[in-house]
Amino acid sequence: MSLSNYTIQVNTSPTSRIDQVDFNNLIFGANFTDHMFTCDYIDGQWVNPTIQPYGDLTISPAAKVFHYGQAIFEGMKAFKDDTGKVFMFRPDQNIKRFNKSAIRLAIPEFPEDLFLHALNELIKLDRDWVQPGFGNALYIRPFAIATQPGVLASPANQYKFIILLSPVQSYFSGEVKVEVAEKYSRAADGGVGAAKAAGNYAAQFYPTNLAADRGFQQVVWTDSREHKYLEEAGTMNVFFRIGDTLITAPTSERILDGVTRKSLIKIAEDLDIPVEVRRIHIDEITEASKNGTLKEIFGSGTAAVISPVSAISYKGVEYKLPEMKKEDKYGVILKQKFMEIQYNICEDYADWRVEVK
Ligand SMILES: *Cc1c(COP(=O)(O)O)cnc(C)c1O
């Protein structure tokens, strides 16, 4: 992808809020930088690409997003190395995925070159908000919503595309206990599970609350027909280690094609860790737990990179993961290597970093 020929209008903020932010005590996703990027879809075209001060929107209460949920988003990050250079991580993957989500939700695709250009210009302007140091990052939230007023149930003909930037610190949720879904589904065959649709999140809050009431922080989502095959953990892709083999489900129309997931698979293969991408039946996991070969379970996603699981519950029985030395855990080894690439500490052998210039 090349930078675009679109001209982005830039209205800079006269003041900065950066001095009001305590970068050592950030709550994930709660602070936003001085600027945002916005672009409107009107009369069949994306127009008015603008960088402007971060602030509230004026939007009709009849905007279709409020009634029919045409809303999609992305989640990605940028990092600063010790020399002050800023890098995005595989932005091409998020841009392509955004447009896949757009197609599925009948939202017009956003031009890839303008998307990358907007990311570059916005991050460049707010680059002081990207703190150096392993674990510090800029979380990037592009999204699109239907803004056309009217409660007729049809795809809108007006949209807004926005990019927000949020400084974040290393995100560690602690070890989580998870419960295998037996009743609810986050996605179904033919549904929107593979799209980053806002509504997918709304749909999983209630079953996740029920699991939390039983003492489990996340739900392991299963196939919607039999509730037997393990597909995702919360809002993350999921990996299992049986013996010395790492196993994760193949992406499908129910499973989100995570950038972290596919990057970890590549890193694991390059480290000669055996990886199998195949369906995983719950009985295989409970059996492996009983015979002592189930060693690790972890979720993967942009926010935390890897979230280790301490126990998995199925039909009311809790299967604990064994204690292991840190240096023997695939989760620890893979996260370290992954972050060294992100922070320009090691060689970018797969060409994943894109410098903000
Ligand atoms: C965003 C997301 C992921 C993780 O994708 P990454 O690109 O690795 O951040 C996994 N599952 C679901 C349901 C998601 O929405």
PDBQT file of the ligand as one rigid body, heavy atoms in Angstrom, charges set to zero:
ROOT
HETATM    1  C1  LIG A 401     -10.390  -8.422  17.793  1.00  0.00    +0.000 C 
HETATM    2  C2  LIG A 401     -10.733  -9.829  18.147  1.00  0.00    +0.000 A 
HETATM    3  C3  LIG A 401      -9.755 -10.824  18.291  1.00  0.00    +0.000 A 
HETATM    4  C4  LIG A 401      -8.272 -10.557  18.255  1.00  0.00    +0.000 C 
HETATM    5  O1  LIG A 401      -7.813 -10.019  17.066  1.00  0.00    +0.000 OA
HETATM    6  P1  LIG A 401      -6.399  -9.287  17.027  1.00  0.00    +0.000 P 
HETATM    7  O2  LIG A 401      -6.264  -8.845  15.618  1.00  0.00    +0.000 OA
HETATM    8  O3  LIG A 401      -5.381 -10.297  17.401  1.00  0.00    +0.000 OA
HETATM    9  O4  LIG A 401      -6.464  -8.170  18.012  1.00  0.00    +0.000 OA
HETATM   10  C5  LIG A 401     -10.180 -12.128  18.536  1.00  0.00    +0.000 A 
HETATM   11  N1  LIG A 401     -11.478 -12.431  18.654  1.00  0.00    +0.000 NA
HETATM   12  C6  LIG A 401     -12.443 -11.505  18.539  1.00  0.00    +0.000 A 
HETATM   13  C7  LIG A 401     -13.855 -11.908  18.670  1.00  0.00    +0.000 C 
HETATM   14  C8  LIG A 401     -12.103 -10.168  18.288  1.00  0.00    +0.000 A 
HETATM   15  O5  LIG A 401     -13.067  -9.258  18.185  1.00  0.00    +0.000 OA
ENDROOT
TORSDOF 0
